[in-house]
Structures are given as C-alpha cells and as structure tokens.
C-alpha cells in the first residue's frame, strides 16, 4: 500500500512512484549528486515530453552543482533549505508532502526533486508542452479586427486576454476538472463589474462535475447549463480574444480550458446568437440592417418550408392565380406530393450540411454548394420533385447561414423540420402551434438565471441600444441590466 506522504526514505518514495507509473516508460528518474558528493544524493523525477529538458538541466541540475549557495552545504537538510531559499532557479515552486501531491504536480509538467531522509520534496515548474502558435481564426469573421485566435494552451489564451485588458480587475480563477484527466480550467471575469452570483454559480457547478475525464468543452457546458435538453445554446463560444474581452467588459464570465482553442461565455441570451464581431467594425446603420436581416433569415429558415406546405396543400386559394398555375404545371408528372417533396429535399440538404462538416474545411463549402446544385438539377430533370420545392428548400437552407452562431444554425434546422411536419399534418394550425411551442420553449430557458429572451421580455430603451439594432458606439453607455452588473455605466468602470 502506498503511503499518503513522501517517505522519509527516498528509496521508498521512488519505489512507490515507480509502482504508480509502472506502465509509463516516459517517466524519468535522474540521480544527481550535489557537488559530486555521494552523501548529497537527490533524485529528479519528470515526464519526458511534458517538460523542457534544457530547463531541467540549466535550472535544476546545474545550480545543484555550480551555484555557490550549495558550495558550503554539508547535509541534505542544508541543501533542502538552500533550494527552498532560491538556490534552484525557478518561476514557480511547490513544496510537496504527500504522494498525491507528487503525482498531480508530476502530471502537470513539474520536475520533482526528492531529497533523501526528508519528509518533503520540491516541485519546480519546467513545463514544455508543444502547442500551436497563435494565428488567425478560422471560424469567425475578423473584418477590420484583431486576427489572433485562441490556441490549445490555456496559459497562452489567458495571456492573450491579459494583453487586451491590462487591468487589476481582471480576475482569473483556476480549477482542475476531471478526476483522472485533471484538466486545467480558467474562469475569467471582471471583479468590479461581474455579478458575484454568476461567479459563485459557475464555480459551484464546475466543482460538482464528477467525471473521470473532462476533455472537451461540452463536458463543462453540460455541467453549467440549467436546461440540458434544449437545442438552443445557453452559452456563446468564441475563438477570438477580442470578442471574449468585450463580453467580460459587459459583466459576463468566460471559461477557458486547456486543450480547447475557444472559450465559453456565460450568460448568453437569444439575441447574442445574432450578434457578430463584424457589427462593431462597421457603421451602426449597416450593423443594424445586417442584424435585422439575420433575424429575418432565422424566420425564413424556420417557417418558409412550412408556409409553402400549408399554402400548397391546405390553402391554395391564398396563392395568386398566375403563381398557382405555375406551381401546378411544375408539379405535373412528379410522383410525390408537396409534403413528401419538401421532407425529401430537406433531408437531402441536411445530409449535405453534415457531409460539409465532416470533410476538410477547404472542401466543405464546395461539397455543399456543388452537391446541392447537382442533386437539385438532377431531381428536377428526373421529375422527382418540382422546381418550386427546390427553390424553397435552397432559400431556407442558405438563409440559415446568415446566423453567426453555428449551434443556433443546427437548432433552427431541427425546429424547421419539426414545424414542417406539424404543418403537413394540421396545415396553418400546425404552423401556428409549432411557433407557439418554440416561443414557449425559449421563454422558459435561462442562462445562469438570466431569462433567455432578455431584453425583449422587458424592453427598455437602455436595453435595446445593442440588441435588435446597434446604436452608435458612443451612445452605448450602459451595460445590459439583465446581467445585473456592479457598475451599470461603462464610462465608470
């Protein structure tokens, strides 16, 4: 049985460590003699690939042999005190007294110096993980804005945020999540703006995540949200440090995770899904126009197939006579009814969208566009579907791409299919029922206790400055009141 402390006998401590890591050949044990004296023996333990070997050699081994501080030590106790007082070069040192601490620090990229006949060891940060360098983002529009995007190293990501928010009020709370993975998670917020209830809620819920491995941001997301079974996102993800910093200044909380090149922003409301960093780099009138177009595109994606089915199948009298003749002529010879045509083509477009997500990004857009054109033309020529259905489904599918948030895209497509099926069964009554059901599901959602339809459920002028439309930036003086910020006016922060 492994004792719960670093043993007095160094040999036993090393033996216990080797038992724990018996199948890990990359755990290295390097015996070092201080000044070459056999009675001053220490063992340095590290994991190859997780540390910088040059740092181990230059910052630990070299000082033990060449630093004058160790020149007069006669015992390991004196050597330990010399190392504790700065004899070994380091940026971060941890005193270890338990085997559990030794294991966790070793797995975090530290090098452990074990002294014989002492009950404690010293861990020095010598991390040397390989990670991708900071580059331009691939997922978000960076028109007239900073290009750098987050990478897989949480330290680098936090530093990107600190470069943009050089203030003592930027709080960074670190936690390790996952009982086996011990993944580092950083919670960022402005301690003079963000509501303390949000901070306490996020920290408590992350602590309550009881999983062996937390390797994706979805694990964190599902541990934080109140409504796990809704399709609409209750947080906003971003790969841009600029977007994340803007959210922090509003009074929101950001979560960064080691190994994940994007951050989560809480709380998120419905209107946030239609906002883009692009909006803040162009004229306010253009930004407002584009936002309204996004909402219109959302409604178009959601309702257009259902409206077409309802009118063509149940209420043809609502169609102008000339258009009705055109639709009737185009349907001549097709074997399926309007409902089946719409569902068949919708499913085909869903498949194309899924394929475009699975193939490399350089091919994705080409696959979806070319596939849609080829399949649509072939279906019309084979008289399987009418041209009108192709136009309706293509327009609805393309309109969804105007929504900046991909999670909202997927949710909209699913609701589109659900509303279309209801309409096929009940006509306009089904369409109306589907819309009411959607509004009900959105109205009951909350993100960290904030109503999802804020600020539209209590519209006030100060809350509409940056929602459906965007006012000039100089006129946006107040933070969203639904966030309950400590400082409501931006200029006072």
C-alpha positions in Angstrom: 0.0 0.0 0.0 1.3 3.4 -1.0 1.7 5.8 2.0 -0.1 9.2 1.8 3.1 11.2 2.3 6.6 11.4 0.9 8.5 8.8 2.8 11.5 9.5 5.0 13.5 7.1 3.0 14.0 8.4 -0.6 14.3 4.9 -1.9 10.8 4.0 -0.7 9.4 7.2 -2.2 11.0 6.5 -5.6 9.8 2.9 -5.4 6.3 4.0 -4.7 6.4 6.4 -7.6 7.7 3.6 -9.9 4.8 1.4 -8.8 2.3 4.0 -9.6 3.8 4.7 -13.1 4.9 1.1 -13.7 3.5 1.2 -17.3 4.7 4.7 -18.1 8.1 4.5 -19.7 8.2 8.3 -20.3 8.6 8.9 -16.5 12.3 9.5 -16.0 14.3 9.3 -12.8 17.6 11.1 -12.8 20.0 10.6 -9.9 22.1 13.7 -9.2 25.0 14.2 -6.7 25.3 17.7 -5.3 28.9 18.8 -6.0 29.5 15.2 -6.8 29.2 14.2 -3.1 27.7 10.6 -2.7 26.1 11.6 0.6 24.3 14.5 -1.0 22.2 12.5 -3.4 18.9 13.6 -4.8 16.6 12.1 -7.5 14.9 14.3 -10.1 11.6 12.9 -11.4 9.9 14.2 -14.6 7.8 13.1 -17.5 9.6 13.3 -20.8 7.7 15.3 -23.4 5.9 17.4 -20.7 9.0 19.3 -19.6 11.8 21.3 -21.2 14.9 19.2 -20.9 17.0 22.4 -21.1 15.1 23.8 -18.2 15.7 20.7 -16.1 19.4 20.8 -16.9 20.0 24.5 -16.7 17.6 25.5 -13.9 17.8 22.5 -11.6 20.8 20.2 -12.2 23.4 23.0 -13.0 22.5 25.1 -9.9 22.8 22.0 -7.7 26.4 21.5 -8.9 27.6 25.1 -9.6 25.5 27.6 -7.5 27.8 28.9 -4.7 24.8 28.5 -2.3 25.3 24.8 -2.4 29.1 25.1 -2.0 29.1 25.0 1.7 26.2 22.6 2.5 27.2 19.5 4.4 23.9 17.8 4.8 20.8 17.2 2.7 18.8 19.3 5.2 21.0 22.2 4.5 20.8 21.5 0.7 17.0 21.4 1.0 16.9 24.8 2.8 19.2 26.3 0.2 17.0 25.1 -2.6 13.9 26.4 -0.8 15.5 29.8 -0.5 16.2 30.2 -4.2 19.3 28.1 -4.8 17.4 26.4 -7.7 16.3 28.8 -10.5 12.5 28.6 -10.9 9.5 30.7 -11.7 7.1 28.5 -9.6 8.0 26.1 -6.8 5.7 23.8 -4.8 6.5 22.1 -1.5 5.2 18.5 -1.5 4.4 16.4 1.5 2.0 13.8 0.1 2.3 11.2 -2.6 -1.0 12.5 -4.1 0.6 16.0 -4.5 3.7 14.5 -6.0 1.6 12.6 -8.6 -0.6 15.6 -9.6 2.3 18.0 -9.9 4.3 15.5 -11.9 1.4 15.0 -14.3 1.1 18.8 -14.7 4.6 19.2 -16.1 6.6 19.8 -12.9 10.0 18.3 -12.1 10.2 16.8 -8.6 13.4 16.9 -6.6 13.3 14.2 -3.9 15.8 14.6 -1.0 16.8 11.5 1.0 15.8 11.4 4.7 13.4 14.3 4.3 9.6 14.1 4.6 9.1 16.7 1.8 10.1 17.1 -1.8 10.3 20.2 -4.0 8.5 20.6 -7.4 9.7 23.1 -9.9 7.7 24.2 -12.9 9.5 23.1 -16.1 6.6 22.8 -18.4 7.4 22.4 -22.0 4.3 21.3 -23.8 4.2 21.5 -27.6 1.3 23.7 -28.8 0.2 25.5 -31.9 1.4 29.1 -32.3 -1.1 32.0 -32.2 -2.6 32.5 -35.7 -5.7 34.0 -37.3 -9.0 32.3 -36.5 -10.8 30.1 -39.0 -14.3 30.2 -37.7 -15.2 33.8 -37.1 -15.2 36.9 -39.3 -12.2 39.1 -38.4 -13.0 42.0 -40.8 -11.2 45.1 -39.5 -10.5 43.5 -36.2 -7.6 41.6 -34.5 -6.7 38.3 -36.2 -5.2 36.3 -33.3 -7.3 33.4 -32.1 -7.1 31.1 -29.1 -4.9 28.0 -29.2 -4.9 24.7 -27.2 -2.7 26.1 -24.4 -4.8 27.8 -21.7 -1.8 29.8 -20.4 -1.3 31.3 -23.8 -5.1 32.0 -24.1 -5.2 33.8 -20.7 -2.2 35.9 -21.7 -4.0 36.9 -24.9 -6.8 38.2 -22.8 -4.4 40.0 -20.4 -2.7 41.7 -23.3 -6.0 43.3 -24.2 -7.3 44.0 -20.7 -4.4 45.5 -18.8 -6.3 46.0 -15.5 -6.0 44.7 -12.0 -9.8 44.0 -12.1 -9.4 41.0 -14.5 -9.9 38.0 -12.2 -8.6 34.6 -13.2 -9.8 31.6 -11.1 -8.1 28.3 -12.0 -9.6 24.8 -11.3 -8.7 21.3 -12.2 -11.7 19.3 -13.5 -11.9 15.5 -14.2 -10.9 13.0 -11.5 -8.5 11.3 -13.9 -7.7 14.0 -16.5 -7.2 16.9 -14.1 -7.8 19.3 -16.9 -6.9 22.9 -16.1 -9.9 25.3 -16.5 -9.7 29.1 -16.1 -12.7 31.2 -15.1 -12.3 34.9 -16.2 -14.4 37.8 -15.1 -14.1 41.5 -14.2 -14.3 41.6 -10.4 -15.5 45.2 -10.4 -18.3 44.6 -12.9 -19.5 41.0 -12.9 -22.3 40.0 -10.6 -21.0 37.8 -7.8 -23.9 35.4 -8.1 -22.7 34.4 -11.6 -19.2 33.8 -10.3 -20.3 31.7 -7.4 -22.8 29.7 -9.5 -20.2 28.9 -12.2 -17.5 27.8 -9.6 -20.0 25.7 -7.7 -21.3 23.9 -10.8 -17.9 23.2 -12.1 -16.9 21.7 -8.8 -19.9 19.5 -9.0 -18.8 17.9 -12.3 -18.0 14.4 -11.2 -16.4 12.8 -14.3 -13.3 10.8 -14.7 -12.3 12.6 -17.8 -13.1 16.2 -18.9 -11.5 16.5 -22.3 -14.0 18.7 -24.2 -15.7 22.0 -23.5 -19.1 20.2 -23.9 -18.4 18.5 -20.5 -18.1 21.9 -18.9 -21.1 23.3 -20.8 -23.4 20.5 -19.8 -22.3 20.8 -16.2 -23.1 24.6 -16.2 -26.4 24.9 -18.0 -29.8 24.7 -16.4 -31.6 23.1 -19.4 -29.7 20.2 -20.9 -32.4 19.1 -23.3 -32.9 22.2 -25.3 -31.2 22.6 -28.7 -30.6 26.3 -28.5 -27.2 27.2 -27.0 -27.2 28.7 -23.5 -23.6 29.9 -23.9 -21.7 31.6 -26.7 -18.4 30.1 -27.9 -15.7 32.2 -29.5 -12.1 31.7 -30.7 -11.5 35.5 -30.7 -9.8 37.1 -27.7 -11.3 40.4 -28.7 -14.9 39.1 -28.6 -14.2 37.4 -25.2 -12.8 40.6 -23.7 -15.8 42.6 -24.9 -18.1 40.1 -23.2 -16.1 40.4 -20.0 -16.5 44.2 -20.0 -20.2 43.7 -20.2 -20.2 41.8 -17.0 -20.2 38.2 -18.3 -18.0 35.3 -17.4 -15.6 33.4 -19.7 -14.3 29.9 -19.4 -11.1 28.7 -21.0 -10.0 25.1 -20.9 -6.6 23.6 -21.6 -6.6 21.7 -24.9 -9.5 23.6 -26.3 -8.9 26.5 -28.8 -12.0 28.5 -27.9 -13.8 29.9 -24.8 -17.4 29.8 -23.5 -19.2 32.9 -22.5 -21.9 32.9 -19.8 -24.7 34.0 -19.5 -25.9 34.1 -23.1 -29.3 35.2 -24.3 -31.2 34.7 -27.5 -30.1 38.0 -29.0 -26.4 37.2 -28.5 -26.8 34.4 -31.1 -27.4 37.0 -33.8 -24.6 39.4 -32.9 -21.2 39.3 -34.6 -17.9 41.0 -34.0 -18.4 42.3 -37.6 -21.2 44.5 -36.3 -18.8 46.6 -34.2 -16.4 47.3 -37.0 -18.8 48.9 -39.5 -21.2 51.8 -39.5 -24.0 51.5 -37.0 -26.7 51.8 -39.7 -25.2 48.9 -41.7 -24.8 46.9 -38.5 -28.4 47.4 -37.6 -29.5 46.5 -41.1 -27.5 43.2 -41.0 -28.8 42.3 -37.6 -32.4 42.7 -38.8 -31.5 40.6 -41.9 -30.2 37.9 -39.6 -33.5 37.8 -37.7 -35.4 37.7 -41.0 -33.2 34.9 -42.2 -33.9 33.0 -39.0 -37.6 33.3 -39.6 -37.2 32.4 -43.3 -35.3 29.2 -42.4 -37.7 28.3 -39.7 -41.0 29.0 -41.5 -40.6 29.1 -45.3 -40.9 25.3 -45.9 -43.9 25.1 -43.6 -45.6 28.0 -45.2 -45.1 26.5 -48.6 -46.6 23.2 -47.5 -49.5 24.9 -45.7 -50.5 27.0 -48.7 -49.8 24.5 -51.4 -51.6 21.6 -49.7 -54.3 23.2 -47.5 -54.9 26.8 -48.7 -54.2 27.1 -52.4 -56.8 29.9 -52.6 -54.2 32.1 -50.9 -51.9 31.8 -53.9 -52.3 34.3 -56.8 -53.9 32.5 -59.8 -50.9 33.0 -62.1 -48.5 31.6 -59.5 -50.9 28.7 -58.8 -50.8 27.8 -62.4 -47.0 27.9 -62.5 -46.8 25.6 -59.4 -49.4 23.3 -60.8 -47.6 23.0 -64.1 -44.2 22.4 -62.4 -45.7 19.5 -60.4 -47.2 17.8 -63.4 -45.6 14.3 -63.7 -43.9 14.3 -60.2 -44.7 11.1 -58.3 -44.7 12.7 -54.8 -47.0 15.1 -53.0 -45.8 18.5 -51.8 -45.2 17.3 -48.3 -43.1 14.4 -49.3 -41.1 16.6 -51.7 -40.3 19.1 -49.0 -39.3 16.5 -46.5 -37.2 14.6 -49.0 -35.3 17.7 -50.2 -34.9 19.0 -46.6 -33.4 15.7 -45.6 -31.1 15.8 -48.6 -29.9 19.3 -47.7 -29.3 18.1 -44.1 -27.1 15.3 -45.4 -25.1 17.8 -47.5 -24.6 20.0 -44.5 -23.5 17.1 -42.4 -21.1 16.0 -45.1 -19.6 19.5 -45.4 -18.9 19.4 -41.7 -17.1 16.1 -41.8 -14.8 16.7 -44.8 -11.8 19.1 -44.5 -12.8 22.8 -44.3 -11.2 23.5 -47.7 -13.7 21.1 -49.3 -16.7 21.6 -47.1 -18.3 24.6 -48.8 -17.6 23.2 -52.3 -19.3 19.9 -51.4 -22.4 21.5 -50.1 -22.8 24.0 -52.9 -21.9 21.7 -55.8 -23.8 18.8 -54.2 -26.9 21.0 -53.8 -26.8 22.2 -57.4 -26.2 18.8 -58.9 -28.8 17.0 -56.8 -31.4 19.7 -57.2 -31.0 19.8 -61.0 -31.0 16.0 -61.3 -34.1 15.7 -59.1 -36.0 18.3 -61.3 -34.9 16.7 -64.6 -35.9 13.2 -63.3 -39.3 14.8 -62.3 -38.9 13.5 -58.7 -39.6 17.0 -57.2 -40.9 20.2 -58.6 -38.6 23.3 -59.1 -40.7 25.3 -56.6 -39.7 22.9 -53.8 -36.0 23.2 -54.8 -36.2 27.0 -54.6 -37.9 27.0 -51.2 -35.6 24.5 -49.6 -32.5 26.1 -51.1 -33.6 29.5 -49.9 -34.3 28.3 -46.4 -31.0 26.4 -46.2 -28.9 29.3 -47.4 -30.8 31.8 -45.1 -29.7 29.8 -42.1 -26.0 30.5 -42.9 -26.7 34.2 -42.1 -27.0 33.3 -38.4 -23.4 33.8 -37.0 -23.8 31.1 -34.3 -23.4 27.5 -35.6 -25.2 26.0 -32.7 -28.2 28.2 -33.4 -28.0 27.1 -37.0 -28.4 23.5 -36.1 -31.2 24.2 -33.7 -33.0 26.2 -36.3 -32.8 23.4 -38.9 -34.2 20.9 -36.4 -37.1 23.2 -35.5 -37.7 23.8 -39.2 -38.2 20.1 -39.8 -40.5 19.8 -36.7 -42.7 22.7 -37.7 -42.8 21.4 -41.3 -44.1 18.0 -40.1 -46.7 19.7 -37.9 -47.8 21.8 -40.8 -48.1 18.8 -43.1 -50.5 17.2 -40.5 -52.5 20.3 -39.4 -52.0 23.0 -42.0 -51.7 26.5 -40.8 -52.9 25.4 -37.4 -49.8 23.2 -37.1 -47.6 26.0 -38.2 -49.1 28.3 -35.6 -48.8 25.6 -32.9 -45.2 25.0 -33.8 -44.3 28.7 -33.5 -46.1 28.9 -30.1 -44.3 25.8 -28.9 -40.9 27.3 -30.0 -41.7 30.6 -28.2 -42.7 28.7 -25.1 -39.5 26.7 -25.1 -37.4 29.8 -25.5 -39.3 31.7 -22.8 -38.7 29.1 -20.2 -34.9 28.9 -20.8 -32.4 30.6 -18.5 -28.7 31.1 -18.6 -27.2 31.4 -15.1 -30.6 32.6 -14.0 -30.9 35.2 -16.8 -34.2 34.9 -18.9 -33.2 33.7 -22.3 -35.4 36.2 -24.1 -33.9 39.2 -22.4 -34.1 42.1 -23.1 -37.2 41.6 -25.3 -39.3 40.4 -22.4 -39.0 43.8 -20.7 -37.9 46.2 -23.5 -36.5 49.4 -22.2 -34.5 52.0 -24.3 -31.3 51.4 -22.4 -31.5 47.7 -23.1 -32.3 48.0 -26.8 -29.2 50.0 -27.6 -27.3 46.9 -28.6 -29.8 44.2 -29.3 -32.1 44.1 -32.4 -30.3 47.1 -33.7 -27.0 48.8 -32.8 -26.8 52.4 -31.8 -23.6 54.4 -32.4 -20.9 53.1 -30.1 -20.6 56.5 -28.3 -24.3 56.2 -27.4 -24.0 52.7 -25.8 -23.2 54.0 -22.3 -24.9 51.3 -20.2 -24.3 47.6 -19.7 -27.2 45.2 -20.1 -29.3 45.5 -17.0 -30.4 41.8 -17.2 -26.7 41.0 -16.3 -27.1 43.0 -13.0 -23.6 44.4 -13.3 -22.0 46.1 -10.3 -21.2 49.2 -12.4 -24.1 49.9 -14.9 -22.4 52.7 -16.8 -19.5 51.8 -19.0 -17.6 55.0 -18.5 -17.4 54.4 -14.7 -15.6 51.1 -15.0 
